[in-house]
Amino acid sequence: MARHVKPMLVKNPLEHARGPDRTLWSRWEIQLFLEQYLIHPKDFVRIATHFPHKTYSQLIQFYFDFKWVFELKKYDRTQKADE
């Protein structure tokens, strides 16, 4: 059964940086994920090379849990428009 996280506005996303699978993400890991996502939108294989201590599933889960909090969807559209 898939879990759906309702979009919400939070003042400090780091307070909510624990996904439903209970994986804790440090401030450094979040920053690194966001930096790599901007370089390689939705290319989780490339992003995963920077996270030897996280599973591929954890990276994808983080994306789906926090794509609205960090407004990642708008970068997907920007990338497509630039191509």
C-alpha positions in Angstrom: 0.0 0.0 0.0 1.5 3.3 -1.0 1.7 6.1 1.5 0.7 9.6 0.3 2.1 12.6 2.1 -0.2 15.5 2.0 1.5 18.7 0.8 2.1 21.1 3.7 3.9 24.3 4.4 6.5 24.1 7.1 8.6 26.9 8.5 11.6 24.6 9.1 11.8 21.6 6.8 14.7 20.1 8.8 12.2 19.5 11.7 10.3 17.2 9.3 13.3 15.5 7.7 12.4 12.1 8.8 10.4 10.2 6.2 7.7 7.6 6.9 10.3 4.8 6.6 11.9 6.5 9.7 15.2 7.3 7.9 16.8 10.3 9.5 18.5 12.7 7.1 21.1 15.1 8.5 21.2 18.8 7.4 24.3 18.0 5.4 22.6 15.1 3.6 19.6 17.2 2.8 21.8 20.0 1.4 23.8 17.5 -0.7 20.6 15.8 -2.0 19.2 19.2 -3.1 22.4 20.3 -4.7 22.7 17.0 -6.7 19.0 17.1 -7.6 19.4 20.6 -9.2 22.3 19.2 -11.2 20.6 15.9 -12.1 16.8 16.3 -11.7 15.2 12.9 -11.2 18.4 11.0 -12.1 18.5 9.0 -8.9 21.2 6.7 -10.2 23.6 9.7 -10.4 22.4 11.2 -7.1 22.9 7.8 -5.4 26.6 7.9 -6.2 27.0 10.6 -3.6 25.2 8.6 -0.9 27.0 5.3 -0.3 25.3 5.1 3.1 21.7 5.5 1.7 19.8 3.0 -0.4 18.4 3.9 -3.8 14.9 3.4 -2.3 15.6 5.8 0.5 16.6 8.5 -2.0 13.5 8.1 -4.0 11.4 8.0 -0.8 13.0 11.3 0.3 12.1 12.9 -3.0 8.5 11.8 -2.9 8.1 12.8 0.8 9.6 16.2 0.4 9.2 17.3 -3.2 6.5 19.8 -2.2 8.3 21.1 0.9 11.5 21.9 -1.1 9.5 22.7 -4.3 11.5 20.2 -6.4 8.8 19.9 -9.0 9.4 23.4 -10.3 13.0 22.4 -11.1 11.8 19.5 -13.2 9.8 21.8 -15.4 12.6 24.4 -15.7 15.0 21.6 -16.8 12.5 20.4 -19.5 12.0 24.0 -20.7 15.7 24.5 -21.1 16.2 21.4 -23.3 
